[in-house]
Amino acid sequence: MVEKKKCGSCGTELLGKYSEFNCPKCDKEEIVRCESCRKLGIKYTCSKCGLELP
């Protein structure tokens, strides 16, 4: 079974365009954001190191 990805900012299930990358500070957490949160600059905080990203 394939795990469905959710936006780390708003929790929406990702179906279309989204961004996915490792935390630029600690590289220990995968950050996944929907297109809407990315465009609006909604904040996301890495749970491993506390880095806050727009």
C-alpha positions, 0 to 999 in steps of 0.5 A: 500500500502506498502512503499518501503524502500530506502537506506539512503546513496545512495537512491537505492530502497532496494530489497535484503539484507540491514541493518535497525536500529535506530540511536545509539545516539538519537534513533529517526531516523530509518537508512536503508542502502543497503548492498553495502553502508554498505560494502563500508563504505559510510557515512550516517548522522542522520537528527535528531541529526547529528551523522555521521556513516560510 
